[in-house]
Amino acid sequence: MTIIDPTDAVPAPRSGDGDKTSPLLEVRDLHVEFKTREGVVRAVNGVNYSVDSGETLAVLGESGSGKSVTAQAIMGILDMPPASIPKGEIRFFGQDMLKMSGEERRKLRGARIAMIFQDALSSLNPVLSVGFQLGEMFRVHQGLSRKQAKAKAIELMDRVKIPAAAARVNDYPHQFSGGMRQRIMIAMALALEPDLIIADEPTTALDVTVQAQVMDLLAELQREYRMGLILITHDLGVVADVADKIAVMYAGRIVETAPVHELYKRPAHPYTRGLLDSIPRLDLKGQDLYAIKGLPPNLLKVPSGCAFNPRCEKAQDICRTDLPPLVPVTERDGTELPGRASACHFWKETIHG
Amino acid sequence: MADTTKAGEPTDATPNVSDVRVAEVKSEEQAVAALDEHVDRGEPILQVRNLVKHFPLTQGILIKRQIGAVKAVDGISFDLYQGETLGIVGESGCGKSTVAKLLMNLERATAGEIFYKGQDITKLSGRALKAVRRNIQMIFQDPYTSLNPRMTVGDIIGEPFDIHPEVAPKGDRRRRVKELLDVVGLNPEYINRYPHQFSGGQRQRIGIARGLALNPEVIICDEPVSALDVSVQAQVINLMERLQDEFNLSYIFIAHDLSIVRHISDRVGVMYLGRMAEIGTDEQIYDHPTHPYTQALLSAVPVPDPDAREHRDRIILTGDVPSPANPPSGCRFRTRCWKAQDKCAEETPLLAIPERFKSSDSPAAHESACHFAEEKDVVHAA
C-alpha cells in the first residue's frame, strides 16, 4: 500500500480559517443513478444538505429512500459502475470532492471524513486482529511503524472504553460482543480525528441498553473533537435523542428539513407527519396506530409528480402532475422559520392545520 | 403450582400463578378430543411451568464429552390467557426465541411442562402432538428467509393443508387460500406469484396468512415486525390486532422493541439470561416497574420527543450480558446492577410480588424477581 505523506494533506485548513462562509460539508443538487438490467434506478434525485463542525445532522428515511447512497457518494465508496453521479457537488471546506482525483480523495477518506457502518461484524476483517486493523489507519496515513501503530491502537481502544484494551488488542473481531465491535468501528473512525463522521445506522443491530451506551459514547466524542456528524437512521427515537437538525428523505429526495424540536412539534410534510403518528409510544398506551397506506415506491418507476402522492391523504391533482420543490416554510404571518423547508404543495395546510 | 423443582435448586417458579388444570386423558383419542375443547375468554389456554432448556456444550470429535451447557432457558413459568397478548421482551441472547421454539415443540425441553388446555405437550406424541401443532402456529421474524423462494404464494399458504387435510378438503383449498389472502389484505389474484415479487411488508402478510391457515388458537410471533420499515410496521401491527379480534386468537408476542410490545400487549414479561425478571400488565411494567433491569431497559429506549432528552433520567448499564453458559450465581442481573449486594450473589430472588408491596393494591404489586424491588418511573419525563 502507498504511504500517504501526511504533510501533503489536501484541501484547506483544519478548522475554518480558510473560506469562513462555507460549511464543513455541503451537498448540492446531488444525483446518483444505478444502471441495472431493468432500467436506470435514480436512487438520489437532487439532494441538498450541509453540516457544520460540532453539528449533528440526522438523515431520516426508510429503506430505498437514498439515505445510504448519499452517504456512500460523500465517502466516495460507491461502486462506479453500476453507479454514476451525473450531476451535483459535494463540497468539503468549499472544495468539490467530485472534481478531485482518486488520489486526493483517498487522502481525505479516513483522515478527514470517516464512516461508521451498521454491521460491525461484516465490516471488520475476521482474519486480522482488531489491533492490526486499527493500527492500519496510522501505518497507511501517517507512516508509523507497527509497534507505534499498536500503541496507538491500544490508546484508541481505551478512548472508546473497551475494558482491558492492552490485553485485547490482539483479539479477533469474533471474540468481541456486538456492542464492543461497534466501539471498535467507532475507534477506527476516530483514529485520525476526522472533521466529519458519517454514521450509517450505527446502532440498529444492537440491543437497547447497548445502543444507549454506544450513542452516549459517540455524542461525547463528538463534543470533545467538535466533529460534524451525519447520522443516518430510520429510528425516530434515536434522532430525537441526538440530532440538531433533520433531513427527511423519500424516494431519493429530501422532503423536509427542520431543526429537531420543530420537526417533532409541527411537521410540514404529510410523510413526516405520517411517520410520527405511526410509531407506538413507550410512555403512552394508544389506540389504533395510524398507518401510512401503501408501500414505499419502486425506484424504477417512481410516481410522477410528488413521489408520495399515492400514499398521501391530502393528495390533489397537482400532486400527481407537478413535482413540489423544497420551499422554505414560514409562520402564518410570513415570518421565516430558519432551517425549515418542505417539499409539499400543501405545506401550509400541513403545518398550520 | 408446579412441583418439578429439582431438589435444592431454586427456580423462579411463581408461587401465585394459578394452579394447572390437568386434563384427565387415558387414550390418544381422548387426548385429541380434549384439544378441541373450548376455552373461555380470560381462562388460561397455555400454562408454562418451570421450563428449562439447556444446550449441551461438547468437546472432542470421536468421544464427545459434555463440558457444560448453555442455559438458554432456565426455569420460567407463565400463563397465557385466551384472547390476550402476552409480550415477551429482553435483549438478544436472553432466551426469548428458545421459549418460542419450546412452545412450538420444535425443541425438546430439558425439564418443565407446557400445558395446552391442560395437557403437557412436552410429553405428547403421535396424533395428539399433531393436533396440538395445528392449534399453535408461528409467525417468523424475517419475511425474506421464512418463505420458500421456489414455491408460489398459493403453495406456501396451502402447504399446511397437506399435513392437516381435515381442515380443508382438497377441492376447497384454492378458495381457502384466496380467502386467507383477502383476510390479510393482499389481492387474491396474487395466488400464483412468487415471494420475490412482494415487498417486505407484503411477505410478512403472507407469513401471517400461512399462520392462520389451520385456524389456530395460539399464535407465537417471534419479532414479526422488526425487519420492516417504520411506515409498514404500523400496517402489520394493526392487521394483527384486527385478526386477533376476528378469530379470537391468543398471541405470544416476542420482540425487542419495547414500544411496539407496549402497544400490542395486555401483559408483558421481561426476560434476562434465561429467567423471567418481571411480569405484569402493560401498565404495571411500563409505568410502575420494580425490577432494576426493567427500569434500565425502559430508560434506554429512545423516546421520539426531543424535549424529553434533557429531562429523562437515564440508567446506562455498564458491560454486556454475561454468557448463558456460565451465568452469575444468585440473581443473574447482579453483575450489571447498581443495587447489588452480597445477598444477590448468594440467594436467587424468586419471581413473586415483593414483600413490601404485598398488602398494597398499587400497580407496583406485581411479580418481580428482585431482593430490592422498588418502584421507579423511568418512562415519563419528570
Interface residues (C-beta under 8 A of the other chain):
Chain A: E62 S63 S177 G178 G179 M180 D207 V208 T209 V210 Q211 A212 Q213 M215 D216 H234 D235 L236 G237 V238 V239 A240 D241 A243 V260 H261 Y264 G274 L275 L276 S278 I279 P280 R281 L282 D283 K285 G286 D288 L289 Y290 A291 I292 K293 L295 P296
Chain B: E91 S92 S199 G201 Q202 D229 V230 S231 V232 Q233 A234 Q235 I237 N238 E241 H256 L258 S259 I260 R262 H263 I264 D282 E283 Y286 A296 L297 L298 S299 A300 V301 P302 V303 P304 D305 P306 D307 A308 R309 R314 I316 L317 T318 D320 V379 H380
